Amino acid sequence: MPLPEKGQTWPPIHPAIRSDMEDWAAWFSANPDRLAYRYLNRPLDNQRYGRNYPLNRPSQYRGGWVGRVARWFWGEPTPLGEKRANLHMPLARDIARTSSDLLYSEPPALKAENHETQERLEQLMDLGMKRTLIASGETGSALGGAYLRIVWDDAIRPGPWISMVHADGAAPTFAHGDILRAVTFWTVLVCDGQRVVRHLERHEPGLILHGVYDGTEDNLGKPIPLEAFEETKDLLPVRQLPAGLEKRLAVSYVPNTMFAPDWRDLPGAAGLGTSDYQGAETFLSAIDETYTSWMRDIRLAKSRIIVPAGYLMSNGPGMGAVWEDREVYAPMNVPPTAEQAITENQFLIRHEEHRATIEELVGKVIRNAGYSGGTFGDDSAGQAVTATEIKARTARSMSTRARKAELAATAIADIVEVLLALEASGMFPGVSGVEVERPDVDFQDSVQDDIKTLAETAQLLQQAEAASTEVKVAMLHPDWDEQEQREEVDRILKETGRLVEDPTTIGADRPILGQEPPDEQPPGSEPADGTAAADPATED
């Protein structure tokens, strides 16, 4: 399928999907201005996308409960003459960051059987793929998924590398429900009033297509030459992948979940996955409303006094009057019976009620995302806990992490295999390819025991003769690669005298290290004292 024709409505995504992603993106930004803009204009977007939701109604501007329930908290208009005092708790961003940390704080290990391929995989992780995966885990948690794309630019690097694309900047096509068949990315090059210029990059099996379109906010417009912009002048309209990759894509998709419950009836949306915020948007809004109410109590609880009008000092004609804050005042003409002429006014701060409400709402949002409360707070109160206790407290988070790791492992292996094939094809001069191999993606344990506990476990295994030196070294140093672990095993065996060296390197006349010389001589050999050995055939 070629690039789209001119005049097409853009983006070609179902209105419900686009609307939900824009909501999640606003929460992910943790920007109160963006949240207010999004929910103030949400009815307008619904009308534009063809939904039968009404525009602003008079009830939304009423006071009391009628106006309060007419909108979400962030969609309430600020009254004239007042400044917005809404507070925002960035819990949504914290959830996305925690999801990424659980998956990629210790980056997954890419393993291959070929030694040169293994070295190339480790180099690939060190050259930037670690931070790419961290970013993809964070944005995938917020928007429902992320794309891993192979790019190359001779002006920056001599070979290809893997970059990340946000889910709300792509229009995918899935086959058989969840297999990515093609995808179109777009980047806004110019946004000047009604004019919007976009760069489209479409990935199909064996092909990558580029195009630039000059249109409006909701219309793709007409195609213009790639040479018209600095960002696209060096791109080819059509790039064909090398032989052997005719059915492969230079992009893979990492879904946050296996399917999206709210989109399961929409065509082509089954493989997108869904955000960790899905279903919790009202609770996120309620948390901000509770925090705002709490701070309102603090503002209203400031100590104030109420005095008669006669106690105020005039600032002059037309300048009003004030009550000055002084230590000594001139005598006031106050009736003797007016004991309450000056009244103190100070409200209570309902801090316990607000804190309990916020904790309840935060717990519901965290559980909705599939995590344990202990993952977001310190329940140990400063006490030392073992890894077993941590895993028990965060069991729900660990199961969610394992599910996401299964979805990410396939996408990572796909994109790395294609990258190795591109390097081995000779497409990039100066880049030596290695043997193409689909790597095994091994996610590390995000919770590890301290070194004392690991050492005690290794000692017990040694006493029970239930583990080899290789297993114990791997247990104590899981962050080391196989070469480092192998070298450490050799050093331990050499120091303990258990290293068996190759007889061809030490000579056949020398005893093997760690073994005692034999007491009996082989048949037919001479004794050490020089006497002839007895012939076994002549003995009685």
N, C-alpha and C positions, 0 to 999 in steps of 0.2 A: 504494500500500500504506500503510495507516494505521500509527500507532504500535502496538507490540506489546500483546497482552492481558496481563492480570495472571497472575502465577504462572509466567512463562516463565523458563527457565534462562538465566543471564546470565554472561558475554557470549555472544552467538550466533556464536562463532568456533570453528573446528575445534581440537580439543585440541592437535594438533601445532603449529599456528601460534601459539597462545597460549603454549605452553611455550617455543618457540624465542624468541619476542619477550621473554618474561620473562628468559631467559638473557642475551640481548643487552642488555637494559635494565640488568641487574646489572653487566655488564662496562662499559657506558657510564657508569654512575654513578661508577666508580673508588672505590667505598666498600668496604673489606674486610669491614665488618660485614654489608653487604647481600649481598656475594658468599657469605660463609659461611652466612647465613640461607637464601639461595636454594638452594644445593647441599645443605645439610643437610635441607631440606624438599622437595627435588625428588621423591624417591620418593613422598611423601604426595600431591603434586600429580598424579603419574602415576596413582595409584590413583583419585583424585577424577575425573580426566578420562577414566577408562575404559581406561587402558593396562594391559597385563599385566606391569608391572614390579614386582618384589618390594619390600617395605618394608625397613627396616633389618635387616641380617642380623648374626649374632654375629661373622662374619668381619671385618666392618667395624670392629670394636672391638679386634681382635687386634693384637698387635705384629708387627714384622718385615714381610716382603714380602706376606704374606697380607692384612693389614689395609691395606697401602699401595695395592695394586692393586684393592681392593674398592671404593674411592671415588676420585673426583677429589680433587685437592689441597685445594680449598676445602671439600670435603664431609667431610673427616676430623674427627671429634669431638676436642675438646681434652681431654686426660687430666685426671682430677680432681686438684686441687691445683696445676695448672700454668696459667700464663697463655699466651694465644695469642701466638706469636712469628712468625706468618706475615706476610710482606711482600708488598706488591702494587705492581707496576710499571704505571702508568696508560697502557700502550701503546694500549689500545682507545680511550680518549678522545682520545689524540694522533692516531690515524688518522681519527677523525670530524672533529676540528678541521682537520686538514690537507686532508681532502676538501672541506670547506666553503671553506677559504681558496683552494684552487685554482679553485673555481667562482666565488666571490662576493667575494674580497678586492678585486677591481675589479668593481663591480656591472655587470650587463648593461645595455646601452643599449636603451631602448624607443623605437622610431622610427615616426613616422606622417607621412603626406604633408600633412595639414592642419596649418597653423601653430598654431592654438589647441589642437588636440588634442595636438600635440607639447609645448607648454608645460604642459598638464595632466599629461602622462606624466612630465615632468621633476619637476613639483611632487609627484606621487605618490611618486616614488622618494625625494625629499628629506624627505617627511613620515613616513617610517618603513618603507617597503617594503624598503629596503636591509637593515636589520637583521632584518626578517622573513625575507628570503631567506637571510641568513647562518645564522639559527637553523634554517631548514628544511634547509639543506645538511648541518648537523652532525647533527641528529636523523635525517635520512633515511639518512645513511651508517651510523648505528648500528642503526636499526630497520627498514631496508629501504624507507623512503619517508616522505613527509610530505604533509599536506593544506594547501592554501591556501584560506581561507574568507573570504567577504565578510561583514562585520559592521557594524552601525551602532548608535549610542547618542547620542541628542540631548544627554544630560547631559555627554558627554565631547567630542564633535565634531559639527559641523553636518552632516556628510555621511558616507558609508560609507568603510571602509578594509579592508585585507586583513590577516588574522591567520593564524597557523599552528597546526595541530593535530597532535599526535603520532600515529604510526601505531598504537600500542598502545591508543589511546583511541577507536577507530572500528571499526565493523562495515560494510564496503563490500559493494556488489553490482556486479559487472562484467557487461557485455554484450559478446559476441563476443571474449571473452578478456581484453582489456585496456582497454575503454572503460568509464569509471565511469558507472554508470546511477543509483545512489542510494547514500547512506551515512548511517549513524546514529552521531552522536557522543554520548558520555556523560561527565558530570562528577559526581563524588561530592560531595554537599552535606553529608551527615552520616555519620559512621562511629563509632558508639557501641556497642562490643561486637559482638553479632551483628546489630545493626540497621545497615543501609546505605541511605541515601536518595540517589537518583540523578536528575540532570536529563538527559533525552534530547532531542536535537536532530536531527531527521531531515530530510535534503535529498532531494527528489525533483524531477523536471523541472517547473519552474514553481511549486514549493511548498516551504515551510519549516514544519515542525511541531515543537511543543514539548510536553513532558510531564514530570511529576515522579512518581517511583515510590518507594514505601517498602517495602523488602524486606530480604534478607540478603546475605551475601557472594556466594553463587552462585545466588540467586533474585531476579528483578526485583521481585517483590511486587505490590502493588496501586497503581493511580494515585491521586494526591491532587491537590488544586487547586494551580495555579501560584501563587496568592496566599499560600500557606502559608510561603513563604520570600522573603526580601528579594532574593535574586539573581534570582528568576524572576517576581516580582509584576507587572512591567511588560511581560512577554512575551505575545504573542497565541498561542492554541493553534494557529491556522493562519494563515500569512502567504502570500498569493499574489503572485508576481512580476508586474510590469507586463506590458502587452500587448507581444508580440514576443519574450518570454522564456519562452513556455509550454513549450518543449522544452529549455531550458537549466538548468544547475545553478549555484547560487551558491557552488560549491566545485569545486576541481580537485585532482588527485592527482599528485604528483611522485615517480615510482618511482626507487629507487636503481639498479636494474638492469631489464632488459627482462622477465625472468621469474625465478622462483625454482626452481632445479633440485630442491631437496629437497621442494617442494610441488607439482610439476607434475602429480601424480596426484590432488590434492585438489580437490574441486569449488569453483569460484569463487576459487581462489588464484593463477590464472595471471598476473593483472595486478598483484600486490602488489609484486613485486621482492623482493630479499633483502639482508641486511646485509653489510657488508664483513667482518664477523667470521665469517660462515657457513663452517664447515669448519675454522676455526682456533681453536676454543675450547680444544681439548686443548693446543695449543701455547701459548696464552695462560696456561693453568694451569701448564704446564711452566716457563714463564719465571718465574712467581712462586715456584714450588718451588725453582728454581735460585738465585734471589736469597735465599730464606730459608736455603738450605743454605750459601751464601756467608757470610751474616751469622752463621750458627751456627759456622762455622769461626773467625770473628773472636772470638766470645764464648768458645769453647773455647781459643783461643790465648792468652788472658790468662795472664800469668806466675803460676804457683802453686807452692807448696812443700809437700812432704809430710814431716811430722815424726812421731816416735814419740809415743805417748799421754802419756808422762811429761814431754814438753816443754810440754804445754799448761798454762795457768794456770787454776785452778778459780775460778769465779765464786760459789761457795758451794753449799751443799746444794740440789740440785734446779735449779740455775741453769746447769748445763753448764760447759764449759771452752772457752777460746779460745787462739789463738796471737797474741800482741800484736806489732804492727809497731813495734819500737823500734830505736834505733841501738846501744844498749849493753844487754847482758843480764847477769844474774848468772851466775857460773860454773856450768856444767852438768856433771853426772856422766856423762860420755860415755866409753866404753871407748876406749883408744888405737887399737884396730884398727877402730873403727866410723867409717871415713872417709865413708861415704855415709849417715850417720844423718839428715842433712837433704838431701832430694832435690828438685832443681828439675824442674818439669814444664811444658813449653810445646809445643803442637802447631803444626804448619805451617799456614799459610793458603794454600789452593790457589786463589789469585786468578787465575792465568793460565788454569787449566782452567775455572773458573766463567765468566770473561769470554768465552772462546771459545765455550762452550756457549750463553750468552745471546745473543751476536751471531749465531750460527747460527739459533737459534729466532726471534729478532726478524726476521731476513731472510726466513724462511719465512712468518711472519705478514704481513709487508709485501707479499711477492709474491702471497700468496693474495688480498689485498685489491686487487691490480692496480696497485701503485705501485712505483716504483724506489727502491732504497736511498738514492740521493743526495737524494731529496726529504725524507728525515727526518734527514739528517746533513750535516756540512760536509766534503765530500771534497776540497775545494780547498786545505785546510791554510793558509788565509789568503791565497792567491794570487788575483789579479784574473782573472776569467774573463769571457768574452763571453756574450751571450745564446745564440749558436749552440752554444757548448760546454755551457751549462746544459741546453738542450733535448736535446742528444745524450745527456747523462748521465741525464736524466729522461724519456726517450722513452716508457717504459711508463706513467709517470704522466700524460704529456700525452695519450696515446691514451685512457686511462681518463677523464680530464677531458673530452675531446671527446665520448665516448659519453654521459657523464652530462649534458653541456650540451645534447645533442640531445633527451634525454628531458625536461629541465627547460624548454626553450624552448617546447614545445607547451603545457604546463600553465600557464606564466606568461602566454602570449598569450591562452589561454582565459579565465582569471580576470580579466585586465585588460579584455578586451572586454566581459564581463558587467558589470563595475563601471562602465565608461563608459556602457553602456546604461541602467543603473539611474539614474545621474546625469542622463542626458538625458530620462528619462521624466517628470520633474517630481515624482517621489516624495518628494523632499527639498526642502522650502521653503528658500529662501535659497541653494541650490546651483545655480549655472548650469551646465547641461550643455554639452558640446561635440559636435562631429560624431563619431558612433560609428564607430570604425575598428579593425580588428584590427591590433595593432602588430607590427612586426618586432622580434624579440628577438635582439640582437647581443651575444654574449659577448666581452669584451675579452681581449687576449692577456695571460696572467698573467706572462710573462717578457718584458721589454723591454730593448733595448740602451740603453747609456748615451748621453748627449747628444752626446759627442764622436764616437762611432761613427755615430750618426744624421746628424750634420752632415757627416761625410766622405761618407756614402752620398748625401746630398742634393747635395753638390758634384759628385760623379761623375755623377749623373743630369743635372745642369744642363750639365756639359761635353759630355755625350753627347746633349744635347737630347732626352732620353727621358722627361721628366716635366714637367708643368705646375707653376705655383706652388701651385695648390690641392693637388696631390698631395704636394708637398714639405712644405707646412705641416701637412697631415694626418699625415704621417709623423713629423714632429718633435713634434707635440702631439696624440697620440691621445686624451688625456684631455679635450680641449676638445670642446664641442658644435659643431654645424655653424655656428651664428651666430657664435661666437667665432672659428672658423677663417676664416669669410668676411670678418669685419672685419679680421683679421690680413692676409689676402691683399690687401685694399684698401689697407691702410697700406703694405705692401711695394711694391705697384705705384705708389702715389703718391710714395713716397720715391725710387724708381728712375726716375720719369718715364715709366712705361709704362701709367699708368692712363688709359684713354680715357673722357673725360667725355661726357655727353649734350649734343649741340649745342643742343638746345632750352633748356638752362639756362645756357649760356655765350654764346649769340648766334651767328648764322650768320657774322658778320663777323670772329669770332675764330678763330684756328687751333686745332685740336684738340690737347690736351696730349699731348706725346710725338711729334708729327708736325711735319715742316718744312712751311712754306707752299709751295704749288706755284710752279714757276718760270714756267710759261706761264699766261696768262690765258685764261679760257673764251672761246669765240667770241662776238663781239658786245659784249664788255665794254670799258670805257675803260681805257687804260693808266694807271699811277700818276702820270705826268707831265702828264696832262690832255689830251694829243693824242688825236684821234679814231682809233679803230681802223680798220684797213683792211678793206674788204668783201671777203671771200673770193671772191665771185662776180665782182669786177672785176679780180682779179689774173690775170696771165698764167699 
